[in-house]
């Protein structure tokens, strides 16, 4: 896993939810981090904006999905964007 | 039958940021219509509106909440806070949160958010729309935010019937409390409709005045858009009395009807039916009505039609009832209009004075009743009718009277 991507992701989550980035672990769910349903939607939007990708639709409540799941989905989206024809 | 009284009111609109200022300006006959600022005026033929000025949302909402609040909902919450504060009601008492309803009218919902989101999409070619767009634009959002703000878990919903939305909301709240579905209701209307897209659309309907709003007068040239909100605390009478609340007025009755004809040409018969039903529902004889707050949009079609409808309803009494359209001052706030006009109705009842029809020049022979031109008038007012007639031919008339 690209450490820079992970760090940027954590920073976006921390900024959106107003929490200390140090409290985020791959096992945390957004719910654990106290992120409410609307903030979760906004966080996904910010991640997509930041990385220029589109993440798959998912349950916006994030009750069960972890930050690791988000990171994996993000990495997949970045990989497929990089593999797309015409990608730099 | 359970009676319903009004124990709190709050408002924000072009005339003022609270109900007391709004009423004072109305009584002074000051029109808040001015050069439009929210919209690039060079793109408009009609360059005036009644906008809420000197308004800073950050003074009312924190950073966390503001992104999910369209201007319409902001206005609704601000007005509701004032109404609840004034009523002195304590929602922590017993099961009152469960026994409290929220019913808020709006004509076009979160119009400013709609316009902004789609400007990005179509105008700026930005393919992404902010994910809070839906929660901001939905027409039920003002009702949602009031229920959340005060933790009210009784029946809650939005009411949408264009320019009659507020009065339909009052009617629904009245029936809900009468029927025992709630003991208290926050009811009223909210609108923030002054965007480029919607103003152009009204312009295309050819009903906007390019100078100012002059209801019932010969030189009237159409309506002028306004914005704002007014929210009221409605309460079951015995409950209000037991807790020693100050009762502003009794919400005595409502009369609803549909024209079932033209979408934009108001029918005399529909308006008459709504006024008669309101009087009957309130148990008020014709001679009790001491003031009519007219719909009075200042369009060529509305004012003569409403005049004829008042004549048909009140017969020989029609010429001696003071009538005014306060839209000349706060503009036509569409779904919030009836709620802003309730401020006028309650003011007239409490201060025995009729607010004027501002901007009045010469009388129109087609509008030949007593429209209280330009200057407020002292009057014995023990009951008021407040008229709202919506595009689509949806009519809602509310009757309020002094609490006895």
Interface residues (C-beta under 8 A of the other chain):
Chain A: X18 X38 X41 X42 X44 X45 X48 X49
Chain B: X64 X67 X68 X128 X130 X131 X132 X135
